[in-house]
């Protein structure tokens, strides 16, 4: 029942944001706190917004190396086989290897036996540079779920502009 309510609440908030506003009204006292509490609650039984549930950091480690870190929040996990990296506007730069650590096996309701990460995931990316490009756009995509509620987020895609030495 809580899952269904949370999904309906997310849909209602999304639809409300898409509808035009015809009159401006002050929110009832505590209403803003109630809506923001839907995602910002630190309780392990409640959902948080995707950018808090799954954080991404990327650093340039040299002319041919990037270090990424995916960090699921406590009570969340990431699917290993849903983690992907690619380059856009790379002009002669390509990803040659992506190294992910081993995960832990989980019997998932949707995907069956699969590898997941519940803790920080360090990712090493090795680049192959055939040109002199020093600006690239890295695209990272990943998907994860809330362990206790069994709610999975849609795939998340992030782009990061990087300057290579």
C-alpha positions in Angstrom: 0.0 0.0 0.0 2.9 2.4 0.8 4.5 1.6 -2.5 1.3 2.4 -4.4 0.8 5.7 -2.5 4.4 6.8 -3.1 4.1 6.1 -6.8 0.7 7.9 -7.0 2.3 10.8 -5.0 5.2 11.0 -7.5 2.8 10.9 -10.4 0.6 13.6 -8.9 3.6 15.9 -8.2 4.9 15.3 -11.7 1.5 16.1 -13.3 1.1 19.1 -11.1 4.4 20.5 -12.3 3.4 20.1 -15.9 0.0 21.8 -15.6 -0.3 25.6 -16.1 -1.0 27.7 -13.1 -4.0 30.1 -13.4 -4.0 31.6 -9.9 -1.3 32.2 -7.5 -2.1 31.0 -4.0 0.0 30.8 -0.8 0.5 27.2 0.2 -1.1 26.0 3.3 1.3 26.1 6.3 3.4 23.0 6.3 2.3 22.0 2.7 5.8 22.7 1.2 7.4 20.7 4.0 5.1 17.8 3.4 5.9 17.6 -0.3 9.6 18.0 0.1 9.5 15.4 2.9 8.2 12.8 0.3 11.8 12.6 -1.1 14.0 14.1 1.5 13.1 11.8 4.4 16.1 10.0 6.0 13.8 7.2 7.1 14.9 3.8 5.5 11.3 3.0 4.6 10.8 6.0 2.3 12.0 6.9 -1.1 14.4 9.8 -1.9 15.0 11.5 -5.1 17.2 9.8 -7.6 20.2 12.2 -7.4 20.3 11.5 -3.6 19.7 7.7 -3.9 22.6 7.3 -6.5 25.4 9.8 -6.5 28.1 10.0 -9.2 31.5 11.6 -9.0 34.0 11.7 -11.9 37.7 12.8 -11.8 40.4 13.0 -14.5 43.3 10.9 -13.3 45.7 11.6 -16.3 45.7 12.1 -20.0 44.3 8.6 -20.6 42.5 7.8 -17.3 39.2 8.7 -15.6 38.0 7.6 -12.2 34.3 7.5 -11.5 32.5 6.6 -8.3 28.9 5.6 -8.0 27.5 5.7 -4.5 24.1 4.2 -3.6 22.5 5.6 -0.5 22.0 3.3 2.5 19.2 0.9 1.8 19.7 1.2 -2.0 21.6 -0.9 -4.5 22.8 -0.6 -8.1 22.7 -3.2 -10.8 26.2 -4.0 -12.1 24.9 -4.9 -15.6 23.0 -1.6 -15.9 26.1 0.6 -15.4 27.4 2.0 -18.7 29.8 4.8 -19.8 30.2 6.4 -23.2 31.7 9.5 -24.7 30.1 12.2 -26.8 31.9 15.0 -28.7 35.2 13.1 -28.1 37.0 13.9 -31.3 39.5 11.0 -31.4 39.1 9.9 -27.8 37.5 6.6 -27.0 37.0 4.4 -23.9 39.2 1.4 -24.3 38.4 -0.3 -20.9 36.0 0.0 -18.1 36.9 -1.8 -14.8 34.2 -2.5 -12.3 34.8 -4.4 -9.0 32.9 -7.6 -8.3 29.5 -7.1 -6.8 27.4 -9.3 -4.7 24.9 -11.8 -6.0 21.2 -11.1 -5.4 18.1 -12.9 -6.4 16.1 -10.0 -7.9 12.3 -10.1 -8.4 12.7 -8.6 -11.8 16.0 -9.8 -13.2 16.6 -13.0 -11.3 20.1 -13.8 -10.2 22.1 -10.7 -10.7 25.1 -8.8 -9.4 24.5 -5.6 -7.4 26.4 -3.0 -5.4 25.2 -1.7 -2.1 28.4 0.3 -1.3 30.6 2.8 -3.2 31.6 1.5 -6.7 35.0 2.7 -7.9 35.1 2.6 -11.7 38.4 2.9 -13.7 38.1 4.1 -17.3 41.0 3.9 -19.6 41.0 6.2 -22.7 42.5 5.7 -26.1 43.5 9.0 -27.7 44.2 9.3 -31.3 43.7 13.0 -31.6 44.6 16.1 -29.6 41.1 16.6 -28.2 41.2 17.9 -24.6 37.5 18.4 -24.0 35.1 15.4 -23.8 31.6 14.7 -22.6 31.2 11.5 -20.5 27.8 9.9 -20.3 27.1 7.6 -17.4 23.9 5.5 -17.1 22.9 3.3 -14.3 19.9 1.9 -12.6 19.1 0.9 -9.0 16.4 0.1 -6.4 15.4 0.6 -2.9 16.1 -2.6 -1.1 13.3 -2.7 1.5 10.5 -1.2 -0.6 11.5 -3.1 -3.8 10.9 0.1 -5.8 13.3 0.4 -8.8 14.1 3.8 -10.3 14.0 4.2 -14.1 17.5 4.2 -15.7 19.4 7.4 -14.9 21.7 9.2 -17.4 24.2 11.9 -16.5 26.5 13.8 -18.7 29.7 15.4 -17.4 32.0 17.7 -19.4 35.7 17.1 -18.7 39.0 18.7 -19.7 41.8 16.3 -20.3 45.5 17.2 -19.7 
